[in-house]
Amino acid sequence: MPMAPSLGSRQEQLSLPFGDAPLWDGPRLQQALAREAARPVQLALTDNRSVLLSFRRSEGAVQLRLHRMFLHAPLAVVAAVARGLRRKPGRAEAQVRRFMNENLHRVRKTERRLPPLLTRGSCYDLARVFESLNHRFFGGGLEVPLTWGRGSGRARRGGLTFGSYDPVLDLIRIHPVLDRREVPLYFLESVVYHEMLHHHLGGVPDRAGRTVYHSRAFRAAEARYPWHKQALAWEKENLSHLVRASREADAQRKEERARLAHAKRPARRSRA
């Protein structure tokens, strides 16, 4: 059952201290989980970078896959995981999600560096947009870098991916096609706010043990943005225009790269 954090007040969020030395080895962690869950647990420790916790029930036992970060989990977090295995997660989900978010540095084994951050566009400054949203909806508590993206958005239902959140780099990217005068501020804000929620909430498990990023809690939090409905309506009316604009920009970039590559080629010598 893959998981991550819940949207709540800063007072509700625990700050869990972790040292570098693991608190468990595999067999002891499995025994603790089985004891707390009151059922057999078959534990497999993984280095998976996308799914940190998943499980399935089979013949009275639970087959549980945990990222190795859970070797550093205090007993309270282990007990919270076990409650989830008993279909009684409740507030335990939030505790486990907080633990995973605070230990993402243990996932980043392959070093990846942040790209150069470009927040100031020709029309909008992402830093100002983020600062405003952070103050209005998160009490100024979120800390996550963001940048205008690399210029090409992945296809999304025949459209564009306007924004993305990379949990490994801890980075928000926004498609530069939104840096246009005809794009209203409320639409850009809705996209940035959406990605900020991904950073804040992460993913939650469904009953099949799959990670769900657009959960009910996520959709409810997203709807708290006052111009959410207007943003959806504006996207519906203008999506085709933005797709064309993005394709034109992509074509221009390809032409420019080809021109620069051609200019760098050494001139051929003619034979006498």
C-alpha positions, 0 to 999 in steps of 0.5 A: 500500500504505497503512501505519503503525507496529509494536508493539515495544520503545521501543529498537526504535523510531527517532526520526527528526529532520525539518526543515521544508524538504523533502528532495525534489521530486516528480521527484527522489523518483520517480527515487530510488524507481525506483532503489531499487525497481529498476523503473519507478515512477509517483509521484503526490503527494497530500494525502489525510488517511486513506490516506498510502501506496498502490500497485498494480502494472500492466504491470511498473510501480508506480503509487504514491500518497504523501502529500506528507509523504514529500517530507521523508523521509530516504533510508533511509525512501525505500529502505524504501518501495521495498523494500515495492514489491518485496514485500520489506518486512520491518522496512522496514514498521516504519520507514515506519510510524514516519515516517508517525506522526511526521509526522502533523502534516503531514496536519493542514492543516485545523485541528481542535481537541480537544474538551473532555476529560472523563475522570472519569465517574460510575463510572470515571475514564478517566485512571486506566484509561489510566495503568494500561494505559500502565504495564502494556503500553506501558512508560508511553511512550504519550501520547494524550488520551482522553475519554468520547465524545459519547454516541451510538455508530455502529452496528456489526453491530447493536451499538455502537462502544464506542471510536474513535481519531482519528489526525488529532486524535490522540484516543481516544473511549470510549462513555459507555454503558460508564460504568456499575456493571454494566460490569466494569473488565476490559471497559472496559480491553479497549476502551481498550487496543484504541484505544491499540493503534490509536494505537501500531500504525496501519494496515498494507498488505495485498497489494492495497494497502489499509489494514488496521487489524486486522492479524495483528500487531494481533490478536496484540497485542490478545490479550496483554491477560490478560482478552481472552477474558473481555471478548469473552464479556462483550460477547456476553452483554451487548451487547443490554443496552448497546444498549438503554441507549445508545438510552434515553440518546440519547432522553433527550438528544434530549428535553432538547435539544428542551425547551431549544430550546423554552424559548429560543423567544420567546413569540408575542404574541396579537393583540387 
